[in-house]
Amino acid sequence: MTDPAYDCVSCGACCFSRHPRYLALLPYDASRSLPADSLFAEGGQTYVKFDCGHCVHLQLGDGKAVCGVYEDRPEACRAFRAGSFECGKARRANGILGANVRTPEGEAA
């Protein structure tokens, strides 16, 4: 169950990672309208790009983190639940709005 105390739009921790293969597409994602230039393939698997330290679909501004492809977001994103064990793990690893993944200047590390 989703914890109402967690506001994904002011957190976004699950959308940050230094790992370029953080978000793999699943078979369910074949019918989604994801921009081709936001994806890459490696070893027979397709991934969402994280070149900038966060998902390329993440739109940051005014202390908010909003998914630019929310209606077509990958299955892994749909399954992620605010307040879950995985959510807490992402918050500890990446920090709110990616604070642990970004350099002091605010750029991806």
C-alpha positions in Angstrom: 0.0 0.0 0.0 1.2 3.5 -0.8 2.1 5.7 2.2 0.5 9.1 1.8 3.4 10.7 3.7 5.6 10.1 0.7 5.3 12.7 -2.1 7.0 11.4 -5.2 6.9 14.7 -6.9 9.1 16.3 -4.2 11.4 13.3 -3.9 12.2 11.5 -7.1 14.8 9.4 -5.4 13.8 6.3 -7.5 14.6 8.2 -10.7 18.2 8.8 -9.9 21.2 6.5 -10.4 24.8 6.5 -11.4 24.3 3.1 -13.0 23.7 3.4 -16.8 21.7 0.2 -16.8 19.5 1.1 -13.8 16.1 0.8 -15.7 15.6 -2.2 -18.0 12.5 -2.4 -20.1 10.3 -5.4 -19.7 8.1 -7.2 -22.3 5.1 -5.2 -21.0 6.8 -2.1 -22.2 6.9 -3.0 -25.9 3.5 -1.2 -26.5 4.5 2.0 -24.7 5.3 5.2 -26.6 8.8 5.9 -25.2 11.0 8.2 -27.3 13.5 6.1 -29.2 16.4 8.6 -28.4 15.8 8.0 -24.7 16.6 4.3 -24.9 19.6 2.2 -25.7 20.2 -1.5 -26.2 23.0 -3.6 -24.9 23.4 -7.4 -24.8 19.9 -7.9 -26.2 18.3 -5.8 -23.4 16.8 -2.3 -23.8 17.4 0.3 -21.1 16.2 3.9 -20.4 19.1 6.3 -20.5 20.5 7.6 -17.2 23.5 9.5 -18.8 22.8 12.6 -16.6 22.6 10.8 -13.3 18.8 10.4 -13.5 16.2 9.1 -15.9 16.2 11.2 -19.1 12.4 11.4 -18.7 12.6 13.1 -15.4 11.8 16.8 -15.5 13.4 18.8 -12.6 12.5 22.3 -11.6 11.3 24.4 -8.6 12.1 21.6 -6.2 9.9 19.1 -8.1 10.6 15.9 -10.0 8.0 15.1 -12.6 8.0 12.2 -15.1 7.8 13.5 -18.6 6.3 10.2 -19.9 4.1 9.4 -16.9 1.2 7.8 -19.0 3.7 5.7 -20.9 6.3 5.1 -18.1 7.9 1.6 -18.0 6.4 -1.2 -16.0 9.2 -1.1 -13.4 8.2 2.5 -12.6 4.5 1.6 -12.5 5.3 -1.2 -10.0 7.4 1.0 -7.7 5.4 2.1 -4.6 5.9 5.2 -2.5 6.9 4.2 1.0 7.9 0.6 0.1 11.1 -1.1 1.1 12.5 -0.2 -2.4 11.5 3.4 -1.9 13.4 3.6 1.4 16.4 2.0 -0.3 16.3 4.5 -3.1 16.0 7.4 -0.7 19.0 6.2 1.3 21.1 5.5 -1.8 20.2 8.5 -4.0 18.8 11.1 -1.6 15.8 13.4 -2.1 15.9 14.8 -5.6 19.1 12.9 -6.1 21.2 14.8 -3.5 23.6 11.8 -3.1 24.0 11.4 -6.8 24.7 15.0 -7.7 27.9 17.1 -7.4 27.9 20.2 -5.2 27.3 22.3 -8.3 24.0 20.4 -8.8 25.2 18.4 -11.8 25.1 14.6 -12.1 28.3 13.0 -10.7 
